């Protein structure tokens, strides 16, 4: 019993230390820690303060709106709903980027969307846009990840895939077809909840797991969250089309600067490498250079060398770092943008506030920093650099802010959408520090533990040049 008490006290101390570190790096968050979580959600979905808008940003935002309109229509939303999403987004300019591409009743996704609705409903909004990372693996840890779902406390194999077809394979893998098989990992695990879920999910076959999950979420959204707020979910395959749209425009920043400017891309990578040897190390790694290679259903990293994207392990030249070659590979889904490129077209260039998980409050400001450092090195785009330096709250912690053990599928069975509305009211009035639970995604994270030590030792501070674009 004493050990349990000690563990609880250690967890509470760890959580308070994390909140203190967040407040040290993002001072605007401190007052919200003692207020209802609704106040915090309201602030995140508040319209960013107006300021001078450079031509680069206007063009990028126009492309983003066109991309959302197309994605909404492709996802089966009406012309009116697509237009309303664009009108709302033009005013609000806030994008939830935290959850991976999970089925909506996965708690990690469900409670983040609930938090977003808390902020949106406080502003009287009727639409919601969420970007879901889909370059992740079907299995992220044993029986965890988009390929698995827990129902009635038991693991369910979403697509009924063998272990060999899940380990190392991404949600964007082809090699289909895929169906919602919903196979229990243990015998005799079928129950009413699983029966209900099978009834709710599409019966179609899909080329990729990501296609299946997006289609399922479209049908699940009104059942879980009601129809008052229209929902648009985009993923990395959608963003590949947005990147292609940028590159097809001869005057776009992505084409004229990132691809055609002789030094900018390599300068960005140099800045990322420099961060890796600084006290800010561990937050912005070079997993791949601008694009992932997709081959035989697996995601492979690339390196930019002498104008070519090269396979990391073999050194084989994959594609020239040139517009026509990249466009061709984007179209056949052989290349998929990496996270830095995703944030460039969804947030950094168009001036959109990005909400994310426990790592994003650190790596996203560093992304903005390396882009600005690279531009500064070539004395390029001073108006864009100024806009980035003066953005109103460019990013914030907005994923897994609400921590709750209630099973979303059980809530649906018991109460329908009323269960969600009740939770919005309940959590909206709950103190911030209570709603966010143990903050285990921060407390147990070695990257955060190292960062806290560096903050205590003043090896990193909020006045560092690297933190200037937070």
Secondary structure, DSSP 8 states (H G I E B T S, - for coil): -HHHHHHHHHHHHHHHHHHHHHHHHSGGGGGGGGSBHHHHHHHHTS--------HHHHHHHHHHHHHHHHHHHHTT--HHHHHHHHHHHHHH-EEE--SBS--TTSHHHHHHHHHHHHHHHHTT--EEEEEEB-SSBS-SBTTBSTTEEEETTEEEESS---GGGTTT-BTT--S--B----EESSTT---HHHHHHHHHS--S-BSSHHHHHHHHHHHHHHHHH-SSSEEEEEEHHHHHHHHHHHHHSTT-HIIIIIITSTTHHHHHHHHHHHHHTSTTTTSS--SSSSEEEEETTEEE-EEEETTEEEETTT--EEEESSHHHHHHHHHTTSEEE-HHHHHIIIIITTT-EEEE-TTHHHHHHHHHHHHHHHHHHTT--HHHHHHHHT-SS-EEE-SS-S---S-HHHHHHHHTHHHHHHHHHHHHTSBHHHHTTT-HHHHT-HHHHHHHHHHHTTSS-TTSGGGTT-
